[in-house]
Amino acid sequence: MPRWSELTQASFEREARETKVAVMVTCSIEAHGNHLPLGTDMILPSFLAEKVAQRTKAMVLPPIPFGESWSFDVFKGTVSLRPETLLMVYRDVMKAVFRQGFKFIVALNGHGGNSTLLRQAAEEATEGHDGAVIIVNWWDDLAKSVRAEILETPDGHAGEDETSEVLAVRPDLVDMKAAKDARVRTSFRIVSASRREELLPRGIYGEPQSATAEKGKAIMERAEEELIQLVEQLEQGKLPISR
């Protein structure tokens, strides 16, 4: 179970010889309504990363907890990094991992605001060598068929999907009595620092009242299997591409 931060220098060298793959978990600490924990976007990808550590030889880095959460900065408890800060963090971590001899980095991302910055960091970090970064926005890229089958409402933020998933993984952190549906619909993308609470009432975009632990369990189990398959494919030196 190769967790990067738990290894000594000597054991790291031994473990690193057994794998080509490192898993970099990127998260956020931000408001998720009054019913979900601030660390929802860390809890869910970290749960999946732990499964990777248990079932593969891939080296799993400790999660990077903070993300780009400007939209939620007005809500209590949110900790957001500036894009330029986060870009440098991602780039430097990726470069450090590649210097250790890894060929593939799975950027297991838990928060939408990080996606563009991960891509930009990967572009810089992969210059000059044959390494590759595979960005997995887990809520979007994994368990698609299960989501389409069982979810009653569209994806959102602290909505049916995320609430179900946390109910499955950490039910002790969910207060369903406080779950309230909220989804503001607009014809265009609106950006306004002064209207963030109007656009995201209570830090919610979705219907958490439709959530169940059973739905979350089905999603997380399928996501785990698909992620393990990806890591095993990379261990064979194969990128997840088809022609």
HUCOR-V485809 format. One record per residue. N is the residue number from 1. SS is DSSP state (H for helix, E for strand, L for the rest). Layout:
n=N ss=SS
n=N ss=SS
This chain:
n=1 ss=L
n=2 ss=L
n=3 ss=E
n=4 ss=H
n=5 ss=H
n=6 ss=H
n=7 ss=L
n=8 ss=L
n=9 ss=H
n=10 ss=H
n=11 ss=H
n=12 ss=H
n=13 ss=H
n=14 ss=H
n=15 ss=H
n=16 ss=H
n=17 ss=L
n=18 ss=L
n=19 ss=L
n=20 ss=L
n=21 ss=E
n=22 ss=E
n=23 ss=E
n=24 ss=E
n=25 ss=E
n=26 ss=E
n=27 ss=L
n=28 ss=L
n=29 ss=E
n=30 ss=L
n=31 ss=L
n=32 ss=L
n=33 ss=L
n=34 ss=L
n=35 ss=L
n=36 ss=L
n=37 ss=L
n=38 ss=L
n=39 ss=L
n=40 ss=H
n=41 ss=H
n=42 ss=H
n=43 ss=H
n=44 ss=H
n=45 ss=H
n=46 ss=H
n=47 ss=H
n=48 ss=H
n=49 ss=H
n=50 ss=H
n=51 ss=H
n=52 ss=H
n=53 ss=H
n=54 ss=H
n=55 ss=H
n=56 ss=L
n=57 ss=L
n=58 ss=L
n=59 ss=E
n=60 ss=E
n=61 ss=L
n=62 ss=L
n=63 ss=L
n=64 ss=E
n=65 ss=L
n=66 ss=L
n=67 ss=E
n=68 ss=L
n=69 ss=L
n=70 ss=H
n=71 ss=H
n=72 ss=H
n=73 ss=L
n=74 ss=L
n=75 ss=L
n=76 ss=L
n=77 ss=L
n=78 ss=L
n=79 ss=E
n=80 ss=E
n=81 ss=L
n=82 ss=L
n=83 ss=H
n=84 ss=H
n=85 ss=H
n=86 ss=H
n=87 ss=H
n=88 ss=H
n=89 ss=H
n=90 ss=H
n=91 ss=H
n=92 ss=H
n=93 ss=H
n=94 ss=H
n=95 ss=H
n=96 ss=H
n=97 ss=H
n=98 ss=H
n=99 ss=H
n=100 ss=L
n=101 ss=L
n=102 ss=L
n=103 ss=L
n=104 ss=E
n=105 ss=E
n=106 ss=E
n=107 ss=E
n=108 ss=E
n=109 ss=E
n=110 ss=L
n=111 ss=L
n=112 ss=H
n=113 ss=H
n=114 ss=H
n=115 ss=H
n=116 ss=H
n=117 ss=H
n=118 ss=H
n=119 ss=H
n=120 ss=H
n=121 ss=H
n=122 ss=H
n=123 ss=H
n=124 ss=H
n=125 ss=H
n=126 ss=L
n=127 ss=L
n=128 ss=L
n=129 ss=L
n=130 ss=L
n=131 ss=L
n=132 ss=E
n=133 ss=E
n=134 ss=E
n=135 ss=E
n=136 ss=E
n=137 ss=E
n=138 ss=H
n=139 ss=H
n=140 ss=H
n=141 ss=H
n=142 ss=L
n=143 ss=L
n=144 ss=H
n=145 ss=H
n=146 ss=H
n=147 ss=H
n=148 ss=H
n=149 ss=H
n=150 ss=H
n=151 ss=L
n=152 ss=L
n=153 ss=L
n=154 ss=L
n=155 ss=L
n=156 ss=L
n=157 ss=E
n=158 ss=L
n=159 ss=L
n=160 ss=H
n=161 ss=H
n=162 ss=H
n=163 ss=H
n=164 ss=H
n=165 ss=H
n=166 ss=H
n=167 ss=H
n=168 ss=H
n=169 ss=H
n=170 ss=L
n=171 ss=H
n=172 ss=H
n=173 ss=H
n=174 ss=L
n=175 ss=L
n=176 ss=H
n=177 ss=H
n=178 ss=H
n=179 ss=L
n=180 ss=L
n=181 ss=L
n=182 ss=E
n=183 ss=L
n=184 ss=L
n=185 ss=L
n=186 ss=L
n=187 ss=L
n=188 ss=L
n=189 ss=L
n=190 ss=L
n=191 ss=L
n=192 ss=L
n=193 ss=H
n=194 ss=H
n=195 ss=H
n=196 ss=H
n=197 ss=H
n=198 ss=H
n=199 ss=H
n=200 ss=L
n=201 ss=H
n=202 ss=H
n=203 ss=H
n=204 ss=L
n=205 ss=E
n=206 ss=E
n=207 ss=L
n=208 ss=H
n=209 ss=H
n=210 ss=H
n=211 ss=L
n=212 ss=L
n=213 ss=H
n=214 ss=H
n=215 ss=H
n=216 ss=H
n=217 ss=H
n=218 ss=H
n=219 ss=H
n=220 ss=H
n=221 ss=H
n=222 ss=H
n=223 ss=H
n=224 ss=H
n=225 ss=H
n=226 ss=H
n=227 ss=H
n=228 ss=H
n=229 ss=H
n=230 ss=H
n=231 ss=H
n=232 ss=H
n=233 ss=H
n=234 ss=H
n=235 ss=H
n=236 ss=L
n=237 ss=L
n=238 ss=L
n=239 ss=L
n=240 ss=L
n=241 ss=L
n=242 ss=L
n=243 ss=L
